[in-house]
Amino acid sequence: MKERFLPIALAVAFLGLGSFVLDLPGVQSDEALFASVLFEPKVEPVNVRLIFWRVPSMCFPYIGTLKTGIYALIWRVFAPSSTTVHFPALVLGALSIYVFARLLQRLKQPLWAAVLLATDATYLFTVRSDWGPVALQHLLAFSGVYAIVRYAQTEQMKWVALGGFLFGLGFWDKITFLWILVALAAGLLATARSLLKIKPIAIGTVFFLAGCYPLLVYNYKTGGNSFKGNGLLDDPAAWRKVEVLWAALGDLNIFNAGREHALPPVGSYPFDFTYPLLPWLFAAGLAAAPWLWRNAYYRFYLVAMIVGYGYMFSVRNAGGGAHHVVLLWPLPHLLASCLPLRRWMLGLVVAANLLQINHYYAQLVRREVSVEWSDATTRLAERLKDDPGTYRVLDWGIYDSLHLLTKGKTDLYYGVGPGGRYITHVPQLAFDQQVTPLIPEETITDSAGRPVFIIARRPLVEGK
């Protein structure tokens, strides 16, 4: 029990750090994607038989329904809201911190990387808002690696079977899990090729396929729909994505405050100061390669990170945001933890991390976020509740959040069509400038009273 105290303490600390103003920000589109097949879907999903039940296999070609099943149980008790969407994801994040800390203990490594991860602002807020989504990806990756380490230490096939199954679930959850698998495979080849034996590979593969069985069925029925267009290489300019990795370790503006499509701040916040140190610790870890290369753990982390991010950055539409680069967390933290640090150095980095967390909360309290994170979505959902009319969404980042918050009870469609009224952002906040002529009828504001959405109708065509 004493051994598990620190991992539990770190998980509780992570849960505590993420539990302020849980109703903010609003429900962003990415964290609502799982509900597309949960509440009266507009498009009939591809179903798969799991034991005694037939369930939807995928929410979208690249996102499975594992999260859908978890939240389907939650919605039996709680109504959909920002709080009830954020908190379960936060719990998954706390579990991932616990598993990661236990993994380090199993490897007889210090828990410094777990301390850095538990206080990492980018990790906390991408998990809290499940931007990506990423929460299940982290938990399944950490748990799968833990199982493989247990196999390496005991040679019991049940652990390699469990690891393969968990990795399969991660691949089903979202096919971007492939980036994680590529990184882990590269690290394994560089440091532990002795583990690559026919029997464990065969068992792991069988259970991996069992874990991603719904994904396989879906692609069999759709002719490989999940992978069409997702393997295309990017142009050389994609290497600018390295800057995103650096920014995600430091002062990255996750909620796009002050940028295009952002709402201006409202009110003030008593203390908002940041000075990120984690990027510099990571840079020191990279620079120490000539001295640390003989360390097998360091070599695993470095090779996994270079290959994993190299693959991610070379793929089109990948690696351009924190919700992508964070999928290979905690490799940068593990790299930095190999340095001969003193406790006071670690304390300074953790203090800087906490300042960054405070900075993001300052943005939330000031409602200083991009329109896609606005809590006006909740107000719009309340306005549409019990409204029998037909509505058509014309701008990005609205439909999926509304579908979740209204539990699919609103007759909602995307794009121009016959009948109904239209929902879009106010012109100065719109992602797509409207070419469809509209006559505004209602304006929906956020909790600070700022206009965010309009409900409109199309003008009558002369002579009709």
C-alpha positions in Angstrom: 0.0 0.0 0.0 2.9 2.3 0.8 4.2 1.8 -2.8 0.9 2.9 -4.2 0.5 6.0 -2.1 2.5 8.3 -4.4 0.7 7.3 -7.6 -2.6 7.7 -5.8 -1.5 11.1 -4.5 -0.5 12.2 -8.0 -3.8 11.1 -9.5 -5.8 12.9 -6.8 -3.6 16.0 -7.3 -4.4 15.9 -11.1 -8.1 15.5 -10.4 -8.0 18.4 -8.0 -6.1 20.7 -10.4 -8.7 20.0 -13.1 -11.8 20.4 -11.0 -12.2 24.2 -10.9 -15.0 25.8 -12.9 -15.9 22.5 -14.5 -18.8 24.2 -16.4 -16.2 26.1 -18.4 -15.4 26.1 -21.2 -18.4 25.1 -23.3 -18.6 21.7 -25.0 -16.2 21.8 -27.9 -17.0 19.8 -31.0 -14.3 17.2 -30.6 -15.5 16.1 -27.1 -19.0 15.8 -28.5 -18.2 13.5 -31.5 -19.0 10.3 -29.6 -22.7 11.3 -29.3 -23.3 11.2 -33.1 -24.6 7.6 -32.8 -25.9 7.8 -29.2 -29.0 10.0 -29.6 -31.2 9.4 -32.6 -28.5 9.5 -35.3 -29.3 11.1 -38.6 -27.2 8.6 -40.5 -27.7 4.8 -39.8 -24.4 3.6 -38.3 -22.6 0.4 -39.3 -23.4 -2.1 -36.4 -21.4 -4.9 -35.1 -22.3 -7.8 -32.8 -20.5 -7.8 -29.5 -21.4 -11.0 -27.5 -25.2 -10.5 -27.1 -25.6 -7.0 -28.3 -25.5 -5.2 -31.7 -23.8 -1.8 -31.2 -22.6 0.9 -33.6 -19.0 0.2 -34.6 -17.8 3.8 -35.3 -19.0 7.3 -34.7 -17.0 8.5 -37.7 -14.6 6.7 -40.0 -11.7 7.5 -37.7 -13.4 7.5 -34.3 -14.8 4.4 -32.6 -17.7 4.0 -30.1 -15.7 3.0 -27.0 -16.3 6.4 -25.4 -19.9 6.3 -26.5 -20.4 3.1 -24.5 -18.9 4.7 -21.4 -21.0 7.9 -21.6 -24.2 6.0 -22.5 -24.0 4.6 -18.9 -23.3 8.1 -17.5 -26.3 9.6 -19.3 -28.6 7.1 -17.6 -28.0 9.1 -14.4 -26.9 12.6 -15.4 -28.1 15.0 -18.1 -25.5 16.1 -20.7 -23.8 19.4 -19.7 -20.4 20.9 -19.7 -19.7 19.6 -16.2 -20.9 16.0 -16.9 -18.9 15.9 -20.1 -15.7 17.3 -18.6 -15.6 15.4 -15.3 -15.6 11.8 -16.6 -12.7 12.7 -19.0 -10.9 14.2 -16.1 -11.3 11.0 -14.1 -9.9 9.0 -17.1 -6.9 11.4 -17.0 -6.4 10.8 -13.3 -6.4 7.1 -13.9 -3.8 7.5 -16.6 -1.6 9.4 -14.1 -1.9 6.6 -11.6 -1.1 3.9 -14.2 1.9 5.9 -15.5 3.3 6.3 -12.0 2.8 2.6 -11.3 4.6 1.9 -14.6 7.6 3.9 -13.5 7.7 2.1 -10.2 7.5 -1.2 -12.0 10.6 -0.1 -14.0 12.3 1.1 -10.8 12.5 4.6 -12.2 12.0 7.8 -10.1 8.5 9.4 -10.4 9.7 12.7 -11.6 8.2 12.3 -15.1 4.9 11.5 -13.5 5.1 14.6 -11.4 5.9 16.7 -14.5 3.0 15.1 -16.4 0.5 15.5 -13.5 1.2 19.2 -13.5 1.4 19.7 -17.2 -1.1 22.3 -18.3 -1.4 21.1 -21.9 -2.0 17.5 -20.7 -4.5 18.6 -18.1 -6.6 20.8 -20.3 -6.6 18.6 -23.4 -7.7 15.7 -21.3 -10.3 17.8 -19.3 -12.0 19.0 -22.5 -11.0 15.7 -24.3 -9.8 17.8 -27.2 -9.0 15.3 -29.9 -10.4 13.2 -28.2 -7.3 12.1 -26.2 -8.4 10.9 -22.7 -9.0 7.2 -23.6 -6.0 7.2 -25.9 -3.7 8.1 -23.0 -5.2 5.6 -20.5 -5.2 2.7 -23.0 -1.6 3.5 -24.1 -0.2 3.7 -20.5 -2.1 0.6 -19.5 -1.0 -1.4 -22.5 2.7 -0.5 -21.9 2.3 -1.5 -18.2 0.9 -4.9 -19.3 3.8 -5.4 -21.7 6.3 -4.5 -19.0 4.7 -7.0 -16.7 5.1 -9.6 -19.5 8.8 -8.7 -19.9 9.4 -9.2 -16.2 7.3 -12.4 -15.7 7.1 -13.9 -19.2 3.4 -14.7 -18.4 1.4 -14.7 -21.7 -1.7 -13.3 -20.0 0.1 -9.9 -19.8 1.1 -9.8 -23.5 -2.5 -10.8 -24.3 -3.8 -8.0 -22.1 -1.4 -5.5 -23.6 -2.4 -6.5 -27.2 -6.1 -6.2 -26.3 -5.6 -2.7 -24.8 -3.7 -1.5 -27.8 -6.4 -2.8 -30.0 -9.0 -0.9 -28.0 -6.9 2.2 -28.4 -6.8 1.7 -32.2 -10.5 1.3 -32.3 -11.1 4.4 -30.1 -9.3 6.5 -32.7 -7.0 5.5 -35.5 -4.5 8.2 -34.5 -3.4 5.6 -31.9 -1.2 4.3 -34.7 1.2 7.2 -34.0 1.6 5.8 -30.5 2.1 2.2 -31.7 4.7 3.3 -34.2 6.6 5.2 -31.5 6.5 2.3 -29.1 7.6 -0.2 -31.8 10.6 2.0 -32.7 11.7 2.3 -29.1 11.3 -1.5 -28.6 13.4 -2.2 -31.7 16.1 0.1 -30.4 16.4 -1.3 -26.9 14.6 -4.6 -26.3 14.6 -6.7 -29.5 15.0 -9.8 -27.3 11.3 -9.5 -26.4 10.3 -10.0 -30.1 9.6 -13.7 -30.1 7.1 -15.6 -32.3 4.8 -16.8 -29.6 4.2 -13.5 -27.7 3.9 -11.6 -31.0 1.3 -14.1 -32.2 -0.7 -13.9 -29.0 -0.4 -10.1 -28.8 -1.6 -9.8 -32.4 -4.6 -12.0 -31.9 -5.7 -10.0 -28.9 -5.0 -6.7 -30.7 -7.3 -7.7 -33.5 -9.9 -8.7 -30.9 -9.6 -5.2 -29.3 -10.1 -3.4 -32.6 -12.7 -5.9 -34.0 -15.4 -3.3 -34.4 -13.0 -1.2 -36.5 -12.2 -4.2 -38.7 -15.8 -5.0 -39.2 -16.6 -1.4 -40.1 -13.8 -1.3 -42.7 -14.7 -4.6 -44.2 -18.3 -3.3 -44.7 -17.2 0.1 -46.0 -14.2 -0.9 -48.1 -11.6 0.6 -45.8 -13.3 3.9 -45.2 -11.2 4.7 -42.1 -8.0 4.8 -44.0 -9.0 6.7 -47.2 -6.9 9.9 -47.3 -5.4 9.4 -43.8 -2.0 8.1 -44.9 -1.1 11.0 -47.3 2.3 12.6 -46.8 2.5 16.3 -46.1 4.7 18.9 -47.9 8.1 19.9 -46.5 6.5 22.9 -44.7 5.0 20.4 -42.4 8.2 20.5 -40.4 7.0 23.8 -38.9 4.8 21.5 -36.8 7.9 21.1 -34.6 7.1 24.6 -33.3 3.8 23.2 -32.1 5.5 20.6 -30.0 7.7 23.2 -28.4 4.7 25.5 -27.8 2.7 22.6 -26.3 5.4 22.1 -23.7 5.2 25.8 -22.7 2.9 28.7 -23.2 0.6 27.3 -25.9 -2.7 29.2 -26.2 -5.0 26.1 -26.1 -8.2 28.0 -26.2 -7.1 30.5 -28.9 -7.7 33.5 -26.7 -7.1 36.8 -28.5 -6.9 35.2 -31.9 -9.3 35.1 -34.9 -12.8 33.9 -33.9 -12.0 34.6 -30.2 -14.3 36.4 -27.8 -12.8 39.4 -26.0 -12.0 39.1 -22.3 -14.7 40.0 -19.7 -13.6 41.2 -16.3 -10.3 40.7 -14.7 -8.3 38.0 -12.9 -6.2 38.8 -9.9 -2.9 37.0 -10.9 -2.0 35.8 -14.3 1.8 35.3 -14.9 3.6 32.6 -16.8 7.2 31.6 -17.3 7.4 28.1 -18.7 10.4 26.0 -17.9 9.4 22.6 -19.2 10.5 23.3 -22.8 14.0 24.2 -21.7 14.2 21.1 -19.5 13.1 19.1 -22.6 15.8 20.9 -24.7 18.4 20.0 -22.1 17.3 16.4 -22.3 17.8 16.4 -26.1 21.2 18.1 -25.8 22.3 15.4 -23.4 22.0 12.6 -25.9 25.8 12.1 -26.3 26.1 11.5 -22.6 22.9 9.6 -21.9 22.7 7.4 -25.1 24.0 4.4 -23.3 21.1 4.6 -20.8 18.6 2.1 -22.3 15.6 4.0 -21.0 16.8 7.3 -22.5 17.5 5.5 -25.8 14.0 4.1 -25.8 12.4 7.5 -25.1 14.5 9.4 -27.7 14.0 6.9 -30.5 10.3 6.5 -29.8 9.9 10.3 -29.8 11.9 11.0 -33.0 10.1 8.2 -35.0 6.7 8.9 -33.5 6.7 12.6 -34.1 8.5 12.1 -37.4 5.6 9.9 -38.6 3.0 12.3 -37.2 4.5 15.4 -38.7 4.9 13.8 -42.2 1.2 13.0 -42.4 -1.2 15.5 -43.8 -3.6 17.2 -41.4 -1.6 15.8 -38.4 0.6 17.3 -35.8 -0.7 20.9 -36.3 -2.3 21.3 -32.8 -1.8 20.4 -29.2 -4.5 17.7 -29.4 -2.2 15.8 -31.7 1.3 16.3 -30.3 0.0 15.5 -26.8 -0.8 12.0 -27.9 2.9 11.1 -27.5 3.1 12.6 -24.1 4.9 11.7 -21.8 7.9 11.0 -24.0 9.3 14.6 -23.7 8.8 14.4 -19.9 10.5 11.0 -19.7 13.4 12.3 -21.7 13.8 15.2 -19.4 13.6 13.0 -16.3 16.8 11.2 -17.3 18.8 14.3 -16.5 20.6 14.4 -13.2 18.2 16.8 -11.7 18.0 18.1 -8.2 14.7 18.3 -6.3 14.8 22.1 -6.2 15.1 22.0 -10.0 12.1 19.8 -10.3 10.2 22.1 -7.9 10.9 25.1 -10.1 9.5 23.4 -13.2 6.5 22.2 -11.3 5.9 25.7 -10.0 6.1 27.0 -13.6 3.6 24.3 -14.7 1.2 25.4 -12.0 1.5 29.0 -13.1 0.5 27.9 -16.6 -2.5 26.0 -15.3 -3.5 29.2 -13.5 -3.1 31.1 -16.8 -5.6 28.8 -18.5 -8.1 29.2 -15.7 -7.7 32.9 -16.0 -8.7 32.6 -19.6 -11.8 30.5 -18.7 -12.9 32.9 -15.9 -12.5 35.9 -18.3 -14.4 33.9 -21.0 -11.5 34.7 -23.2 -11.8 31.7 -25.6 -12.3 31.0 -29.2 -16.0 30.8 -30.2 -15.7 27.0 -30.5 -15.2 26.8 -26.7 -17.9 29.3 -25.8 -20.5 28.4 -23.1 -23.1 30.1 -25.4 -23.6 26.6 -26.8 -25.3 25.6 -23.6 -27.7 28.5 -23.8 -28.4 27.7 -27.4 -29.2 24.1 -26.5 -31.6 25.3 -23.8 -33.3 27.6 -26.4 -33.8 24.7 -28.7 -35.0 22.3 -26.0 -38.6 21.1 -26.7 -38.7 23.2 -29.9 -40.3 21.0 -32.6 -39.0 23.1 -35.5 -36.3 22.1 -38.0 -32.9 23.8 -37.8 -29.9 23.8 -40.1 -26.4 24.6 -38.9 -24.3 26.6 -41.4 -20.9 27.0 -39.5 -18.3 24.7 -38.1 -18.1 23.7 -34.5 -21.8 23.9 -33.6 -23.7 20.8 -34.8 -22.1 18.0 -32.7 -22.2 20.0 -29.5 -25.8 20.8 -30.0 -26.7 17.2 -30.8 -25.1 16.1 -27.5 -26.6 18.8 -25.3 -30.1 18.4 -26.7 -29.8 14.6 -26.6 -30.7 14.5 -30.3 -34.2 15.7 -29.6 -33.9 18.8 -31.9 -34.6 18.2 -35.5 -31.1 19.3 -36.5 -29.2 19.1 -39.8 -26.0 20.4 -41.3 -26.0 22.6 -44.3 -28.5 24.4 -46.6 -31.7 22.5 -47.3 -35.5 22.9 -47.7 -37.5 24.2 -44.8 -36.5 25.2 -41.3 -34.5 28.0 -39.8 -30.7 28.4 -39.7 -28.1 28.6 -37.0 -24.7 30.1 -37.4 -22.2 32.3 -35.5 -22.5 36.0 -35.6 -20.6 37.3 -38.7 -17.5 38.6 -36.9 -17.0 35.1 -35.3 -17.9 32.8 -38.2 -15.4 30.3 -39.5 -17.1 30.1 -42.9 -18.5 33.4 -44.3 -22.0 32.9 -45.4 -23.0 33.1 -49.0 -26.6 32.1 -48.2 -28.7 35.3 -47.6 -30.2 35.2 -44.1 -32.5 37.4 -42.1 -31.5 37.3 -38.4 -34.4 36.6 -36.0 -32.7 35.9 -32.6 -29.3 36.4 -31.1 -27.9 33.9 -28.5 -25.4 35.3 -26.1 -22.9 33.6 -23.8 -22.9 33.9 -20.0 -21.2 37.3 -20.2 -23.9 38.6 -22.5 -21.8 38.7 -25.7 -23.5 37.8 -29.0 -22.3 34.4 -30.3 -25.0 32.7 -32.4 -27.8 33.9 -34.5 -31.0 32.1 -35.5 -32.1 33.2 -38.9 -34.4 32.5 -41.8 -33.9 32.8 -45.5 -35.6 35.6 -47.4 -38.6 34.7 -49.4 -37.9 34.3 -53.1 -39.8 36.9 -55.1 -42.8 35.3 -56.9 -43.0 32.3 -54.6 
